[in-house]
């Protein structure tokens, strides 16, 4: 009997298809997005060495003190700007964007726009 897969399993399939094409290098690392119901998380990853270079999330006190709700576009934009500041401090200017299987819409788009406004290029 056929079982319907849940949304997260379908998202993981999409993410694996994307990951087959998108890879981060030392000179252009991968910016990965994870979205939960309450928060949004983002990492800059060097896939060759397997290390996370920079990370930011809506859990951090800088964000939670500034916004009332951490699961909206406003918080996502602030997370993107904070990530861009941290990445520029480490000398990272260009990244490859990995949307994590999510649609480029809403919080994911706001995060990308915040990172671009902060100075990252992708």
PEVENMO-V973964 format. One record per pair of residues at least 12 apart in sequence whose ideal C-beta (glycine too) atoms are under 8 Angstrom apart, sorted by the first residue. I is the first residue (numbers start at 0). GAP is how many residues later the second one is. If there is no record, write none. Layout:
BEGIN
I&GAP / I&GAP
END
This chain:
BEGIN
10&89 / 10&90 / 10&91 / 11&89 / 12&88 / 13&87 / 14&83 / 14&85 / 14&86 / 17&80 / 17&81 / 17&82 / 17&83 / 18&79 / 21&74 / 21&75 / 21&76 / 22&24 / 22&73 / 23&20 / 23&21 / 23&22 / 23&23 / 23&24 / 23&71 / 23&72 / 23&74 / 24&21 / 24&22 / 24&23 / 25&20 / 25&22 / 25&23 / 26&67 / 27&66 / 27&67 / 27&68 / 28&15 / 28&16 / 28&17 / 28&18 / 28&24 / 28&63 / 28&66 / 28&67 / 29&14 / 29&15 / 29&16 / 29&17 / 29&65 / 29&66 / 29&68 / 30&12 / 30&13 / 30&14 / 30&52 / 30&64 / 30&65 / 30&66 / 30&67 / 30&84 / 30&89 / 30&91 / 31&12 / 31&13 / 31&66 / 31&68 / 32&65 / 32&66 / 32&67 / 32&69 / 32&75 / 32&78 / 33&66 / 34&65 / 34&67 / 34&72 / 34&73 / 35&35 / 36&34 / 37&32 / 37&33 / 38&18 / 38&19 / 38&20 / 38&31 / 38&32 / 39&17 / 39&18 / 39&30 / 39&31 / 39&35 / 39&36 / 39&39 / 39&67 / 39&71 / 40&14 / 40&15 / 40&16 / 40&17 / 40&18 / 41&13 / 41&14 / 41&15 / 41&37 / 41&38 / 41&41 / 41&69 / 41&73 / 42&12 / 43&39 / 43&43 / 43&48 / 43&51 / 52&34 / 52&37 / 52&39 / 53&29 / 53&32 / 53&33 / 53&36 / 53&38 / 54&28 / 55&23 / 55&24 / 55&26 / 55&27 / 55&30 / 56&22 / 57&12 / 57&13 / 57&17 / 57&18 / 57&20 / 57&21 / 59&22 / 61&16 / 61&20 / 62&12 / 62&15 / 62&16 / 62&19 / 65&12 / 70&36 / 71&35 / 72&33 / 72&34 / 72&37 / 73&36 / 75&31 / 75&32 / 75&34 / 75&35 / 75&38 / 76&33 / 76&34 / 76&36 / 76&37 / 76&40 / 77&36 / 78&32 / 78&35 / 79&30 / 79&31 / 79&32 / 79&33 / 79&34 / 79&35 / 79&36 / 79&37 / 79&38 / 80&33 / 80&34 / 80&36 / 80&37 / 81&36 / 82&31 / 82&32 / 82&35 / 82&37 / 83&30 / 83&31 / 83&32 / 83&33 / 83&34 / 83&35 / 83&36 / 84&33 / 86&33 / 87&30 / 87&31 / 87&32 / 91&28 / 92&26 / 92&27 / 92&28 / 93&26 / 93&27 / 93&28 / 94&20 / 94&25 / 94&26 / 94&27 / 95&26 / 96&15 / 96&25
END
